[in-house]
């Protein structure tokens, strides 16, 4: 689902609309624009393969990346807010997007099972509100 949305909605559809609307410019360089989604697809696959998350109840880790990888590891009591969002397509398939806001940035985990996202949200909020660990 993640790859389909990323490829068809974010890349292939805009390029197809652009190529149809500008079809009167049928030069060889312009026709190479139609190959752009096919050239982008391997990089989307690499990005999808690197996406992952992990938690042991006290810490949460999110791995992202394209060629290398970026690992964000933080204690749960450092989270400032947690949000679970669902688009209509995700709702039909029982998926959700989990967004965790930290002091410096947001961590977004797309297309996780809805029950997992809601369980992680509830656990993080429980740790934040019931824990007496100092933030600093």
Backbone as a ProteinNet text record, in pm:
[ID]
protein_1_A
[PRIMARY]
XXXXXXXXXXXXXXXXXXXXXXXXXXXXXXXXXXXXXXXXXXXXXXXXXXXXXXXXXXXXXXXXXXXXXXXXXXXXXXXXXXXXXXXXXXXXXXXXXXXXXXXXXXXXXXXXXXXXXXXXXXXXXXXXXXXXXXXX
[TERTIARY]
83.3	0	88	193.3	283.4	350.6	400.9	468.2	371.2	250.4	151.9	119.5	95.8	62.9	180.4	298.2	416.9	443.5	429.8	461	349.8	227.4	120.1	69.1	54.9	-1.2	104.5	221.5	322.5	408.8	428	518.4	453.2	392.9	345.6	230	136.7	21.7	61.1	140.1	179.2	260.8	348.7	429.2	340.3	243.6	152.4	66.2	14.9	-64.3	19.8	141.6	229.7	261.8	287.5	323	203.3	83.5	-35.3	-65.9	-54.5	-86.7	15.8	138.5	242.4	284.6	191.3	226.3	265	230.4	270.2	420.4	489.5	634.6	705.5	667.3	717.5	861.5	950.7	1092.3	1151.7	1267.1	1326.9	1354	1393.1	1418.8	1290.5	1185.3	1057.4	1005	1027.3	981	1055.8	1178.1	1251.5	1182.1	1100.1	1024.7	929	880.6	791	863.4	994.3	1071.6	1106.6	1080.5	1116.5	1055.9	926.8	875.2	945.9	983.3	1053.6	1193.9	1256	1388.7	1381.3	1270.4	1253.1	1213.2	1148.1	1095	1199.8	1322.7	1420.3	1455	1458.1	1486.7	1370.3	1248.9	1132.2	1137.2	1179.4	1190	1296.8	1410.3	1513.5	1463.1	1388.4	1331.1	1232.4	1151.1	1054	1124.3	1233.3	1304.8	1370.9	1408.1	1474.6	1377.2	1250.7	1153.5	1122.9	1136.6	1107.7	1095.7	1036.5	1020.8	1034.5	1066.8	1088.8	1064.4	1014.1	996.3	1008	1065.7	1072.9	991.9	913.4	833.8	892.2	1023.6	1088.1	1148.7	1194.5	1256	1181.3	1191.7	1129	1234.3	1241.5	1338.8	1267	1308	1253.6	1371.2	1369.1	1476.4	1418.8	1485.4	1447.7	1574.6	1558.2	1675	1651.3	1745.3	1737	1853.8	1973.1	2091.2	2156.4	2178.9	2223.1	2100.1	2117.1	1998.9	2016.1	1903.3	1898.8	1817.9	1874.1	1807.5	1779.1	1652.8	1612.2	1570.4	1643.9	1617.5	1592.7	1479.4	1447.5	1370.7	1388.2	1306.7	1163.6	1069	928.7	885.1	947.8	904.7	948.2	1029.6	1071.5	972.8	875.9	777.6	688.7	659.1	575.3	431	407.9	271.4	274.2	162.1	147.3	16	18.6	-101.8	-114.4	-234.5	-265.2	-362.2	-325.2	-412.1	-440.8	-559.2	-599.8	-665.9	-615.1	-680.6	-790.6	-882.1	-986.4	-930.4	-823.2	-761.7	-700	-638.3	-582.7	-694.7	-802.5	-914.2	-973.5	-986	-1040	-952.6	-822.8	-729.4	-684.7	-736.8	-701.8	-562.7	-518.3	-384.6	-395.4	-282.7	-279.8	-137	-122.7	7.2	28.4	138.3	171.7	275	242.7	333.4	367.4	497.2	544.5	626	584.7	656.5	754.4	880	985.9	1024.8	1121.9	1162.3	1221.8	1296.2	1363.5	1295	1217.9	1155.8	1041.4	977.3	869.6	919.4	870.5	898.6	766.8	763.4	639.9	659.2	566.7	570.7	443.5	452.1	331.3	293	164	109	143.2	118	127.9	-13.8	-30.5	-164.6	-228.5	-357.6	-429.1	-420.8	-436.8	-430.1	-291.5	-187.9	-50.8	-28.9	-76.2	-59	-133.3	-256.3	-333.5	-273.6	-223.4	-158.7	-31.7	49	171	136.7	34.5	-7.8	-51	-132.8	-180.6	-66.2	28	140.9	230.1	257.5	341.7	273.4	144.1	72.2	68.5	57.8	59.6	194.9	302.5	437.2	456.5	406.4	422.8	347.8	223.1	140.5	157	185.3	195.3	339.1	434.4	573.6	619.5	710.4	765.2	912.8	952.6	1090.7	1110	1213.4	1236.5	1267.6	1219.4	1237.2	1381.9	1451.8	1590.7	1686.2
-118.6	0	125.3	125.6	240.5	266.1	160.3	176.1	217.6	162.3	199.7	347.8	397.6	538.4	625.4	587.6	666.9	672.4	559.2	555.5	617.2	569.5	612.5	752.9	786.3	916.6	1025.7	998.9	1103.5	1121.6	1015.9	1029	1003.1	889	851.3	938.9	969.3	1050.4	1191.5	1264.5	1398.6	1397.8	1300.9	1295	1262.1	1171.1	1137.7	1257.9	1330.3	1449.7	1556.5	1573.2	1670.4	1631.5	1504.7	1461.4	1469.1	1441.6	1452.8	1599	1684.1	1825.1	1895.9	1847.6	1908.9	1818.9	1739.1	1642.2	1708.7	1835.1	1904.1	1929.8	1915.7	1932.8	1797.7	1717	1579.6	1575.5	1633	1625.9	1505.2	1458.6	1342.6	1368.4	1490.2	1519.5	1517	1564	1563.3	1420.5	1336	1197.5	1121.5	1164.9	1102.9	1128.1	1233.1	1262	1148.1	1077.4	963.7	846.8	840.7	733.4	764	886.1	926.1	836.4	800.2	710.1	575.1	522.7	393.9	406.6	523.8	544.3	569.5	623.5	655.4	531.7	435.1	317.7	241.6	217.1	147.8	224.8	357.3	436.4	432.1	427.4	411.5	276.9	174.3	41.3	40.6	107.2	115.1	189.8	296.9	372.2	285.7	209.9	121.1	11.8	-41.8	-149.7	-103	21.7	74.6	116	134.7	183.8	76.4	111.4	16.8	86.4	17	72	-39.5	-2.1	-98.7	-29.5	-104.5	-51.6	-165.6	-132.6	-231.3	-188.4	-83.6	-35.4	87.2	105.5	224.5	313.3	253.6	326.7	295.4	387.5	370.4	402.5	323.5	345.5	344.8	435.9	443.7	451	361.9	358.2	402.9	497.4	543.7	556.9	583.3	607.7	567.1	605.7	572	480.8	532.2	450.2	411.8	508.3	478.8	463.8	479.1	477.5	574.4	620.1	711.2	641.7	635.7	570.5	674.9	691	783.1	697.1	706.4	630	729.7	715.1	809.2	738.6	783.4	729.9	780.8	698.1	733.5	855.2	880.9	995.8	1128.2	1124.9	1246.5	1289.9	1206.6	1243.4	1356.4	1450.7	1563.6	1546.2	1484.9	1454.9	1335.2	1267.7	1149.6	1163.5	1134	1146.3	1025.6	972	863.7	919.3	915.2	962.7	849.1	856.4	753.5	819.7	790.9	837.1	737.1	771.5	674.7	543.3	550.6	428	343.6	408.9	335.7	276.3	348.7	300.8	173.2	167.8	47.9	-73.8	-52.9	-164.5	-186.8	-108.6	-125.9	-75.2	31.1	87	228.2	281.5	417.3	470.9	601.7	667.1	718.5	679.8	720.5	832.8	947.8	1062	1092.5	1093.1	1122.5	1250.4	1351.4	1478.4	1478.8	1506.1	1517.5	1664.7	1695.5	1834.2	1893.7	1818.1	1872	1847.2	1740.2	1705.8	1608.1	1572	1474.1	1343.2	1234.3	1102.1	1048.5	1014.1	967.6	824.6	737.8	597.3	569.4	563	543.9	397	373.8	244.2	131.7	155.1	48.6	-0.7	-123.4	-169.8	-77.4	-55.1	40.7	5.3	-121.6	-161.7	-139.4	-159	-135.5	13.5	97.5	242.5	294.6	249.3	294.9	241.1	118.2	63	137	172.1	248.6	387.5	450.6	582.7	577.1	478.5	466.3	439.6	354.5	323.8	446.5	520.2	640.1	742.5	763.4	859.3	813.8	683.6	631	656.5	636.2	661	809.4	895.9	1040	1087.6	1048.6	1104	1033.8	904.8	831.6	824	845.4	835.6	957.3	937.8	1047.5	1070.4	1026.2	1045.2	1191	1257	1395.4	1404.4	1508.5	1524.8	1555.3	1628.8	1665.1	1569.7
0	0	0	81.8	89.6	-44.9	-107.4	-236.2	-346	-344.5	-444.8	-436.5	-315.3	-300.1	-340.3	-295.6	-325	-474.7	-543.3	-685.9	-770.1	-753.2	-842.4	-811.4	-685.8	-650.9	-654.9	-598.2	-585.9	-710.8	-790.8	-904.6	-1039.4	-1059.7	-1192.8	-1240.3	-1155.1	-1197	-1237.8	-1157.1	-1202.7	-1331.7	-1347.6	-1469.9	-1589.8	-1572.4	-1682.1	-1719	-1619.9	-1649.2	-1719.2	-1676.6	-1739.3	-1882.7	-1906.6	-2042.2	-2136.2	-2087.1	-2172.3	-2201.8	-2100.2	-2121.7	-2209.9	-2209.8	-2292.8	-2409	-2460.5	-2564.8	-2696.7	-2713.6	-2836.7	-2841.7	-2730.6	-2726.4	-2737.6	-2830.7	-2839.5	-2890.7	-2814.4	-2846.5	-2773.6	-2814	-2745.2	-2597.2	-2562.6	-2421.4	-2340.6	-2400.2	-2329.1	-2311.8	-2410.9	-2400.8	-2291.5	-2257.1	-2146.4	-2012.5	-2007.8	-1885.1	-1852	-1954.2	-1930	-1865.1	-1876.8	-1813.2	-1668.3	-1623.2	-1487.5	-1378.9	-1385.6	-1281.4	-1277.4	-1391.9	-1394.1	-1335.1	-1350.1	-1292.1	-1142.1	-1095	-954.4	-873.2	-935.7	-864.8	-782.9	-830.4	-745	-617.4	-626.3	-507.1	-408.6	-459.9	-371.7	-300.4	-371.8	-310.8	-200.5	-225	-122.1	1	-20.1	91.2	169.4	99.5	164.3	244.8	191.5	260	389.3	397.5	517	626.7	593.7	690	794.4	922.8	1029.2	1163.3	1259.7	1394	1495.3	1620.2	1727.5	1860.5	1956.8	2091.3	2191.5	2308.5	2415.1	2537.2	2524.1	2636.3	2703.7	2694.2	2751.2	2643.4	2534.5	2424.2	2295.3	2200.9	2070.1	1965.1	1860.2	1753.4	1619.2	1532.1	1396.9	1300.8	1200.9	1100.9	966.4	901.8	768.5	685.4	558	474.4	332	246.8	106.2	70.2	74.1	46.3	178.6	265	400.7	488.2	618.1	702.7	818.7	867.8	981.1	1090	1208.6	1320.6	1427.8	1462.3	1568.4	1686.7	1796.1	1917.5	2029.9	2098.6	2205.2	2315.5	2440	2549.3	2535.2	2570.7	2550.3	2630.2	2745.1	2824.4	2761.3	2655.2	2585.9	2477.5	2445.3	2343.3	2394.9	2306.1	2345.8	2303.3	2189.4	2147.6	2053.3	2045.8	1961.2	1886	1756	1676	1584.1	1574.3	1481.3	1378.6	1250.6	1143.8	1047.3	986.5	891.6	771.8	652.8	531.1	496.1	407	370.3	314.9	235.9	184.9	295.2	393.5	506.8	591.5	607.7	689.4	631.4	498.1	433.9	457.1	467.1	482.8	627.2	720.4	861.2	895.2	828.5	850.2	907	954.5	1008.8	998.5	1019.7	1024.6	1165.7	1227.8	1363.8	1356.7	1417.7	1420.9	1565.6	1598	1733.3	1725.9	1801	1801.7	1917.9	1885.8	1984.7	1996.5	2077.3	2096.8	1969.3	1892.2	1776.3	1644.6	1633.6	1506.5	1527.6	1417.4	1419.9	1359.9	1413.5	1359	1306.4	1178.2	1115.6	1068.1	1106.3	1066.1	987.2	853.6	773.1	758	738.5	700.8	798.4	925.4	1025.5	1053.6	1100.8	1136	1239.9	1223.7	1307.7	1456.1	1488.3	1629.5	1688.2	1609.1	1655.7	1679.1	1586.9	1601.1	1723.7	1743.4	1859.9	1989.7	1987.9	2106.3	2141.8	2038.6	2063.4	2115.7	2057.8	2105.6	2251.4	2285.6	2423.9	2520.6	2480	2568	2587.9	2480.7	2493	2582.2	2563.9	2648.8	2794.5	2816.1	2952.7	3019	2944.3	2997.4	3026.3	2938.2	2957.2	3081.4	3094.9	3201.5	3335.4	3334.3	3460.3	3511.4	3423.2	3465.2	3542.1	3632	3710.4	3676.4	3555.6	3512.4	3471.9	3521.1	3481.1	3332.6	3270.6	3126.6	3091.6	3175.1	3148.1	3215.5
[MASK]
++++++++++++++++++++++++++++++++++++++++++++++++++++++++++++++++++++++++++++++++++++++++++++++++++++++++++++++++++++++++++++++++++++++++

